[in-house]
Amino acid sequence: MQIRIIAVGKLKEAYFAAAAEEYTKRLGRFARVETVQIPDRRIPDRASAAQERQVLEQEGQDILAKIAPQDYVAALCVEGKKLDSPAFAQKLSALALSGKSTVTFVIGGSLGLSDAVKQRADFHLSFSDMTFPHQLMRVILLEQVYRAFKILANETYHK
C-alpha cells in the first residue's frame, strides 16, 4: 500500500520535521509513504472574504492537480468522521482488501480545504473538533497511520 500525504505548507519547525521524518521511517516497513507539499498561497493582510475564498480555491486546484483519478482520498476536516485508532486501522485494512493501492490524505492550509477538494474526497476524516496547525496535524496523521499498521500487525505500541 502507498500512503500519500498532500499538505499545504512546509514543515518550518525542525522538531515537526524531525517527528515527521521519524514516523515516515518507521512506516517504511509497512507501506510506501510519500509527502507532497503544496506551497502556501499568500493571504493579504486584512483579506476580504472574497480574497480568502480565492486563495482557498487556488490551493484547492493545486491539491487536486496532485491527486490521481484512482487514488482513495481522505480529506482531513473538522466536519469529518471521528474514528478511534482501532477503527482507523480497520478502515485502512478494508481499503487494502478492496484493492485500493494508494490512500491519499489531504491536509489543508490555514483556511482549510476548498469545497472542490472535499467533493473529490472519498472520505472525510476528523481527528478532533479542535483546530490544529497544519504542521502538527501532519505529525499526528503520520503517528496515527503508524499506529494503525502496528495494530493490524498485532504488534504492541506504547500508549
C-alpha positions in Angstrom: 0.0 0.0 0.0 1.1 3.5 -0.7 0.3 6.3 1.7 0.4 9.8 0.2 0.0 12.9 2.2 -0.7 16.1 0.4 -0.3 19.0 2.7 -0.4 22.8 2.2 2.7 24.4 3.6 6.0 23.0 4.6 7.3 21.9 7.9 9.1 25.0 9.1 10.0 24.0 12.6 12.8 21.5 12.9 11.1 19.5 15.7 8.0 18.9 13.4 10.2 17.9 10.5 12.2 15.5 12.8 9.0 13.9 14.1 7.5 13.5 10.6 10.7 12.0 9.4 10.8 9.6 12.2 7.3 8.3 11.7 7.9 8.1 7.9 10.9 6.0 8.6 9.0 3.7 10.9 6.2 3.4 8.4 8.6 2.2 5.8 8.3 -1.4 6.9 4.5 -1.4 6.4 3.9 0.9 3.4 5.5 3.3 1.0 5.0 6.9 2.2 5.1 10.0 0.1 4.6 13.5 1.2 3.6 16.2 -1.3 3.9 19.8 -0.1 1.7 22.4 -1.8 3.1 25.9 -1.4 1.1 28.2 0.9 -0.7 30.9 -1.1 -0.1 34.3 0.4 -3.2 35.7 2.1 -3.2 39.5 2.0 -3.3 41.4 5.4 -6.9 42.1 6.3 -8.1 39.9 3.4 -11.7 40.2 2.4 -13.9 37.1 2.4 -13.6 37.1 -1.4 -9.8 37.2 -1.3 -9.7 34.3 1.2 -12.1 32.3 -1.0 -9.8 32.9 -4.0 -6.7 31.7 -2.0 -8.7 28.6 -0.8 -9.8 27.8 -4.4 -6.2 28.3 -5.7 -4.8 25.9 -3.0 -7.7 23.5 -3.9 -6.7 23.5 -7.6 -3.0 22.9 -6.6 -4.1 19.9 -4.4 -6.4 18.4 -7.0 -3.6 18.5 -9.5 -1.6 16.1 -7.3 -4.4 13.5 -6.9 -4.6 10.6 -9.4 -8.0 9.5 -10.5 -7.6 6.1 -8.9 -6.5 7.4 -5.5 -8.7 6.9 -2.5 -8.8 10.3 -0.9 -9.3 11.1 2.7 -9.8 14.8 3.4 -8.9 15.9 7.0 -11.5 18.3 8.0 -13.3 19.1 11.3 -16.7 18.1 10.0 -15.4 14.6 9.1 -16.0 11.3 10.8 -14.1 10.6 14.0 -12.5 7.2 14.4 -10.7 5.7 17.3 -7.3 4.1 16.5 -8.6 0.5 16.1 -11.4 1.7 13.8 -8.9 3.7 11.7 -6.7 0.6 11.4 -9.7 -1.4 10.2 -10.5 1.4 7.7 -7.0 1.1 6.2 -7.3 -2.7 6.2 -10.6 -2.6 4.4 -9.2 -0.3 1.8 -6.2 -2.6 1.2 -8.5 -5.6 0.9 -10.7 -3.8 -1.6 -7.8 -3.2 -3.8 -7.1 0.5 -3.1 -3.3 0.6 -3.6 -2.9 4.4 -2.8 -4.6 6.2 0.0 -4.1 9.9 -0.2 -4.7 12.1 2.9 -5.2 15.8 2.3 -4.3 18.4 4.9 -5.4 22.0 4.1 -3.7 25.2 5.0 -4.8 27.9 7.4 -8.1 28.4 5.6 -8.9 24.7 5.4 -9.9 22.8 2.3 -11.9 24.1 -0.7 -15.3 22.6 -1.5 -13.8 21.1 -4.7 -11.3 19.1 -2.6 -13.9 18.0 -0.2 -16.2 16.9 -3.0 -13.3 14.9 -4.6 -12.6 13.1 -1.3 -13.9 9.6 -0.8 -13.9 10.0 3.0 -13.9 13.0 5.4 -11.8 12.3 8.5 -11.7 14.3 11.7 -9.2 13.9 14.5 -11.0 16.3 16.8 -13.4 19.2 17.0 -10.4 21.3 17.7 -8.3 23.0 15.0 -4.6 22.1 14.8 -1.8 23.8 13.0 -1.2 22.0 9.7 2.4 21.3 10.7 1.3 19.5 13.9 -1.5 17.7 12.0 0.9 16.2 9.6 2.8 14.6 12.6 -0.4 13.5 14.2 -1.6 11.9 11.0 1.7 10.0 10.4 1.7 8.8 14.0 -1.9 7.5 13.7 -1.1 5.8 10.4 1.9 4.1 12.0 -0.2 3.1 15.0 -2.8 1.7 12.6 -0.3 -0.5 10.9 1.1 -1.7 14.3 -2.5 -2.6 15.3 -3.0 -4.5 12.1 0.3 -6.4 12.6 -0.8 -7.3 16.2 2.3 -5.6 17.5 2.4 -3.7 20.8 2.5 0.1 20.7 3.1 2.2 23.8 0.1 4.3 24.7 
